[in-house]
Amino acid sequence: MAIRSLRRAVLRALSPLQSSSSLIPATQNSSLFSLSNYSAEPSTSASYSCPNFSCNSIPCRRLSSLTEEESHGPAAVNYCSLLTEEEYHKLANSTIHDLLEKLEEYGDSVDIDGFDVDYGNEVLTLKLGDFGTYVINKQTPNRQIWMSSPVSGPSRFDWDQKAEAWIYKRTKQNLFKVLETELEKLCNKPISLS
């Protein structure tokens, strides 16, 4: 009984696709699939047969035919530019410790209720009271520094050898510049982190 209901539901869902697909011509870049061996009639046998997929109803594009603008997957990783784990830890630790020192100095110069800088378990936390909290930490498997910002949200920064800085690939922004801009807006006082 349940198999018949499921079969009917699948057929109802596929029927608009099958009727509209006759208008779509088959091209070199599309493959068409349909379910055959299914009927809307209830079966009296208890056995279930697997669907037969054949090329004639649902259009889909091959991945190889996608242009670069259409590709929505992650950017290719250039493994030659990856840091060794030792290099990564040295750079990331140095960056986070520099941030810690500069943020503690900055905290002494601004009047924000709830301003607190904390570093523990390789996580730097900057609390700005009602303005929110920044969390900055190392992400060793990806060789990144991750930042959660109350202004811009989550970001993942990769080390850029040419710029000698931690850069967010999606926006091409520098970790220090993002923090400087956001903290100046939140605290109404400029800060220099670089």
C-alpha positions in Angstrom: 0.0 0.0 0.0 2.8 2.5 0.9 4.7 1.6 -2.2 1.7 2.4 -4.4 1.2 5.8 -2.6 4.9 6.6 -3.1 4.7 5.6 -6.8 1.7 7.8 -7.3 3.4 10.8 -5.6 6.5 10.3 -7.8 4.5 10.1 -10.9 2.5 13.3 -10.0 5.7 15.1 -9.3 7.3 14.0 -12.6 4.3 14.5 -14.9 4.7 18.3 -15.3 8.4 17.7 -16.2 7.6 15.0 -18.7 4.9 17.1 -20.4 7.1 20.2 -20.7 10.2 18.3 -21.8 8.8 17.5 -25.2 9.3 21.2 -26.0 13.0 21.1 -25.1 15.2 19.9 -28.0 18.1 17.6 -27.0 21.5 19.2 -27.5 25.0 18.2 -27.2 25.3 19.8 -23.7 22.2 18.3 -22.2 21.2 14.8 -21.1 17.6 13.8 -20.7 16.4 11.2 -18.2 13.0 9.7 -17.3 11.6 7.0 -15.2 10.0 4.2 -17.2 8.5 1.0 -15.9 6.3 3.0 -13.6 2.6 3.1 -14.2 -0.2 5.0 -12.4 -2.1 1.7 -12.0 -1.8 -0.1 -8.7 0.2 -3.2 -8.8 -1.2 -6.4 -7.5 2.2 -8.0 -7.0 4.2 -7.4 -3.8 7.5 -7.2 -5.7 9.1 -3.8 -6.5 11.0 -3.2 -9.7 13.8 -0.7 -9.9 13.2 2.3 -12.3 14.6 2.2 -15.8 16.4 5.5 -16.5 16.4 6.4 -20.1 17.3 9.6 -22.0 14.0 11.5 -22.8 12.6 13.8 -20.2 14.5 15.9 -17.7 17.2 18.3 -19.1 20.4 18.8 -17.3 23.8 20.3 -18.2 27.1 18.6 -18.1 29.5 20.1 -15.6 32.2 20.4 -18.3 29.9 22.8 -20.2 29.7 25.4 -17.4 31.5 28.6 -17.9 33.7 30.0 -15.2 31.0 32.6 -14.3 28.4 29.8 -13.9 30.5 27.6 -11.7 29.3 27.9 -8.1 31.8 25.6 -6.5 34.7 26.5 -4.3 37.8 28.1 -5.9 40.6 25.7 -6.9 43.3 25.3 -4.2 46.8 26.1 -5.3 48.7 23.6 -3.3 52.0 25.0 -4.2 51.2 28.2 -2.3 50.1 26.5 0.9 52.2 27.0 4.0 53.7 24.1 5.8 52.1 23.5 9.2 55.2 24.9 10.9 55.1 28.1 8.8 51.4 28.5 9.3 51.6 28.2 13.1 54.5 30.7 13.2 52.6 33.3 11.1 49.2 32.7 12.7 50.5 32.8 16.3 52.5 36.0 15.6 49.4 37.7 14.0 47.1 36.7 16.9 49.6 37.8 19.6 50.2 41.1 17.8 46.4 41.7 17.6 46.2 40.8 21.3 48.8 43.4 22.3 47.4 46.2 20.1 43.7 45.5 21.1 44.7 45.6 24.8 46.4 49.0 24.2 43.3 50.2 22.2 41.0 49.1 25.1 42.9 51.5 27.4 42.2 54.4 25.1 38.5 53.9 24.4 35.6 54.3 26.7 33.4 51.3 25.9 31.4 49.5 28.7 32.2 45.9 28.6 35.4 46.2 26.5 37.5 43.1 27.2 40.2 41.2 25.3 40.8 37.6 26.1 43.2 34.9 24.7 42.9 31.2 25.6 43.0 27.9 23.8 44.4 29.7 20.7 41.2 31.8 20.5 41.2 35.6 20.7 38.0 37.1 21.9 37.2 40.8 21.8 34.1 41.8 23.7 32.7 45.3 23.0 29.7 45.3 25.3 26.5 46.1 23.5 28.4 46.4 20.2 29.0 42.6 20.1 31.9 40.2 20.2 34.8 39.4 17.8 36.2 35.9 17.8 39.5 35.2 16.0 41.0 31.8 15.9 43.4 29.5 13.9 42.0 26.9 11.5 45.0 24.7 11.1 43.7 22.1 8.6 42.8 24.9 6.1 45.8 27.0 7.1 43.5 29.9 7.7 42.6 32.5 10.4 38.9 32.6 11.0 37.1 35.7 12.3 33.6 36.1 13.5 32.5 39.8 13.4 29.4 41.5 14.8 29.6 43.8 11.8 30.6 41.7 8.8 29.9 38.1 10.0 32.2 35.2 9.5 35.4 35.5 7.4 38.2 33.1 6.5 41.6 34.6 5.9 44.4 32.9 3.9 48.0 34.0 4.0 49.0 35.8 0.8 52.7 35.5 0.2 52.8 38.5 -2.2 50.9 40.9 0.1 52.4 39.4 3.2 49.0 39.6 4.9 46.0 37.5 5.8 43.5 38.1 3.0 39.8 37.1 2.7 39.7 35.6 -0.8 36.0 36.4 -1.4 36.4 40.2 -0.8 40.2 40.5 -1.2 40.2 42.4 2.2 43.1 42.3 4.6 42.4 41.0 8.2 44.0 44.1 9.8 42.2 46.6 7.5 38.8 44.9 8.2 39.4 45.2 11.9 40.7 48.7 11.7 37.7 49.9 9.7 35.1 48.1 11.8 36.6 49.1 15.2 36.9 52.7 14.2 33.2 52.8 13.3 32.1 51.0 16.5 34.3 52.7 19.0 34.6 56.1 17.2 38.4 56.1 17.5 41.0 55.0 14.9 43.2 52.1 15.5 46.4 51.0 13.6 46.9 47.2 13.6 49.4 46.9 10.6 
